Amino acid sequence: MRAWLISIFTLLQCHMWASAALPTIPTPNEVIRYERLQPVFLFTQISKERGDALLAALAGGRHIQERQTPLLPPGAMCGLTPPPKLWLTVTRTNGSKYRLGVCSSLVYLPEGFYEITAAAREKVANVVGQLEDDLRRDIVSAPRPCPYKIGTIDDGGTLSGVARLFYGDATKWPRIYDANRAVLRSPHQIAGSERLTIPKL
């Protein structure tokens, strides 16, 4: 009985040590560059100001689970946790890269899951919203013709939604359809993975 208790105690200590040994999310002063892995329009770089604000908002969370399987690729779905809204890579001052995926309450890290504290969730959501707004501005201001993947930003998954996004007018969708007949079978059947060419009006 005593040996059994010692074994359990040793296992608990090892687990606590392993959890404590897990790296934390980098701090802003350790990072020189931020890049989007997903969603991406034309450019991947995120401003240092926005990236620093995101890391600052995430500070104070904690690792809640060590990863047992390789880090999911951008866009992969998991049945137990919500999918990330944003995937990014940070480049540290020492040149190493660190990838993370951010959703409403968790951060996907190479080593496991990082819980965003309840107090920080609103701040994190605000920064992610600002990053979405930045991406939307990049899309709206892009010179045409330009490539675009359905679903990069909230476009409704329809050609009228894409037309509203790029032209501010949903009725202009036939122009997009005409420019993309080679990849679209029908204007009403959009699978969500098509790369379109957005024409100049």
Secondary structure as a PSIPRED ss2 file (coil, helix, strand):
# PSIPRED VFORMAT (PSIPRED V4.0)

   1 M C   1.000  0.000  0.000
   2 R H   0.000  1.000  0.000
   3 A H   0.000  1.000  0.000
   4 W H   0.000  1.000  0.000
   5 L H   0.000  1.000  0.000
   6 I H   0.000  1.000  0.000
   7 S H   0.000  1.000  0.000
   8 I H   0.000  1.000  0.000
   9 F H   0.000  1.000  0.000
  10 T H   0.000  1.000  0.000
  11 L H   0.000  1.000  0.000
  12 L H   0.000  1.000  0.000
  13 Q H   0.000  1.000  0.000
  14 C H   0.000  1.000  0.000
  15 H H   0.000  1.000  0.000
  16 M H   0.000  1.000  0.000
  17 W H   0.000  1.000  0.000
  18 A H   0.000  1.000  0.000
  19 S H   0.000  1.000  0.000
  20 A H   0.000  1.000  0.000
  21 A H   0.000  1.000  0.000
  22 L C   1.000  0.000  0.000
  23 P C   1.000  0.000  0.000
  24 T C   1.000  0.000  0.000
  25 I C   1.000  0.000  0.000
  26 P C   1.000  0.000  0.000
  27 T C   1.000  0.000  0.000
  28 P H   0.000  1.000  0.000
  29 N H   0.000  1.000  0.000
  30 E H   0.000  1.000  0.000
  31 V E   0.000  0.000  1.000
  32 I E   0.000  0.000  1.000
  33 R E   0.000  0.000  1.000
  34 Y E   0.000  0.000  1.000
  35 E E   0.000  0.000  1.000
  36 R E   0.000  0.000  1.000
  37 L E   0.000  0.000  1.000
  38 Q E   0.000  0.000  1.000
  39 P C   1.000  0.000  0.000
  40 V C   1.000  0.000  0.000
  41 F C   1.000  0.000  0.000
  42 L C   1.000  0.000  0.000
  43 F C   1.000  0.000  0.000
  44 T C   1.000  0.000  0.000
  45 Q E   0.000  0.000  1.000
  46 I E   0.000  0.000  1.000
  47 S C   1.000  0.000  0.000
  48 K H   0.000  1.000  0.000
  49 E H   0.000  1.000  0.000
  50 R H   0.000  1.000  0.000
  51 G H   0.000  1.000  0.000
  52 D H   0.000  1.000  0.000
  53 A H   0.000  1.000  0.000
  54 L H   0.000  1.000  0.000
  55 L H   0.000  1.000  0.000
  56 A H   0.000  1.000  0.000
  57 A H   0.000  1.000  0.000
  58 L H   0.000  1.000  0.000
  59 A C   1.000  0.000  0.000
  60 G C   1.000  0.000  0.000
  61 G C   1.000  0.000  0.000
  62 R E   0.000  0.000  1.000
  63 H E   0.000  0.000  1.000
  64 I E   0.000  0.000  1.000
  65 Q E   0.000  0.000  1.000
  66 E E   0.000  0.000  1.000
  67 R C   1.000  0.000  0.000
  68 Q C   1.000  0.000  0.000
  69 T C   1.000  0.000  0.000
  70 P C   1.000  0.000  0.000
  71 L C   1.000  0.000  0.000
  72 L C   1.000  0.000  0.000
  73 P C   1.000  0.000  0.000
  74 P C   1.000  0.000  0.000
  75 G C   1.000  0.000  0.000
  76 A C   1.000  0.000  0.000
  77 M C   1.000  0.000  0.000
  78 C C   1.000  0.000  0.000
  79 G C   1.000  0.000  0.000
  80 L C   1.000  0.000  0.000
  81 T C   1.000  0.000  0.000
  82 P C   1.000  0.000  0.000
  83 P C   1.000  0.000  0.000
  84 P C   1.000  0.000  0.000
  85 K C   1.000  0.000  0.000
  86 L E   0.000  0.000  1.000
  87 W E   0.000  0.000  1.000
  88 L E   0.000  0.000  1.000
  89 T E   0.000  0.000  1.000
  90 V E   0.000  0.000  1.000
  91 T E   0.000  0.000  1.000
  92 R E   0.000  0.000  1.000
  93 T C   1.000  0.000  0.000
  94 N C   1.000  0.000  0.000
  95 G C   1.000  0.000  0.000
  96 S C   1.000  0.000  0.000
  97 K E   0.000  0.000  1.000
  98 Y E   0.000  0.000  1.000
  99 R E   0.000  0.000  1.000
 100 L E   0.000  0.000  1.000
 101 G E   0.000  0.000  1.000
 102 V E   0.000  0.000  1.000
 103 C C   1.000  0.000  0.000
 104 S C   1.000  0.000  0.000
 105 S C   1.000  0.000  0.000
 106 L E   0.000  0.000  1.000
 107 V E   0.000  0.000  1.000
 108 Y E   0.000  0.000  1.000
 109 L C   1.000  0.000  0.000
 110 P C   1.000  0.000  0.000
 111 E C   1.000  0.000  0.000
 112 G E   0.000  0.000  1.000
 113 F E   0.000  0.000  1.000
 114 Y E   0.000  0.000  1.000
 115 E E   0.000  0.000  1.000
 116 I C   1.000  0.000  0.000
 117 T C   1.000  0.000  0.000
 118 A H   0.000  1.000  0.000
 119 A H   0.000  1.000  0.000
 120 A H   0.000  1.000  0.000
 121 R H   0.000  1.000  0.000
 122 E H   0.000  1.000  0.000
 123 K H   0.000  1.000  0.000
 124 V H   0.000  1.000  0.000
 125 A H   0.000  1.000  0.000
 126 N H   0.000  1.000  0.000
 127 V H   0.000  1.000  0.000
 128 V H   0.000  1.000  0.000
 129 G H   0.000  1.000  0.000
 130 Q H   0.000  1.000  0.000
 131 L H   0.000  1.000  0.000
 132 E H   0.000  1.000  0.000
 133 D H   0.000  1.000  0.000
 134 D H   0.000  1.000  0.000
 135 L H   0.000  1.000  0.000
 136 R H   0.000  1.000  0.000
 137 R H   0.000  1.000  0.000
 138 D H   0.000  1.000  0.000
 139 I H   0.000  1.000  0.000
 140 V H   0.000  1.000  0.000
 141 S H   0.000  1.000  0.000
 142 A C   1.000  0.000  0.000
 143 P C   1.000  0.000  0.000
 144 R C   1.000  0.000  0.000
 145 P C   1.000  0.000  0.000
 146 C E   0.000  0.000  1.000
 147 P E   0.000  0.000  1.000
 148 Y E   0.000  0.000  1.000
 149 K E   0.000  0.000  1.000
 150 I C   1.000  0.000  0.000
 151 G C   1.000  0.000  0.000
 152 T C   1.000  0.000  0.000
 153 I C   1.000  0.000  0.000
 154 D C   1.000  0.000  0.000
 155 D C   1.000  0.000  0.000
 156 G C   1.000  0.000  0.000
 157 G C   1.000  0.000  0.000
 158 T C   1.000  0.000  0.000
 159 L H   0.000  1.000  0.000
 160 S H   0.000  1.000  0.000
 161 G H   0.000  1.000  0.000
 162 V H   0.000  1.000  0.000
 163 A H   0.000  1.000  0.000
 164 R H   0.000  1.000  0.000
 165 L H   0.000  1.000  0.000
 166 F H   0.000  1.000  0.000
 167 Y H   0.000  1.000  0.000
 168 G C   1.000  0.000  0.000
 169 D C   1.000  0.000  0.000
 170 A H   0.000  1.000  0.000
 171 T H   0.000  1.000  0.000
 172 K H   0.000  1.000  0.000
 173 W H   0.000  1.000  0.000
 174 P H   0.000  1.000  0.000
 175 R H   0.000  1.000  0.000
 176 I H   0.000  1.000  0.000
 177 Y H   0.000  1.000  0.000
 178 D H   0.000  1.000  0.000
 179 A H   0.000  1.000  0.000
 180 N C   1.000  0.000  0.000
 181 R C   1.000  0.000  0.000
 182 A C   1.000  0.000  0.000
 183 V C   1.000  0.000  0.000
 184 L C   1.000  0.000  0.000
 185 R C   1.000  0.000  0.000
 186 S E   0.000  0.000  1.000
 187 P C   1.000  0.000  0.000
 188 H C   1.000  0.000  0.000
 189 Q E   0.000  0.000  1.000
 190 I C   1.000  0.000  0.000
 191 A C   1.000  0.000  0.000
 192 G C   1.000  0.000  0.000
 193 S C   1.000  0.000  0.000
 194 E C   1.000  0.000  0.000
 195 R E   0.000  0.000  1.000
 196 L E   0.000  0.000  1.000
 197 T E   0.000  0.000  1.000
 198 I E   0.000  0.000  1.000
 199 P C   1.000  0.000  0.000
 200 K C   1.000  0.000  0.000
 201 L C   1.000  0.000  0.000
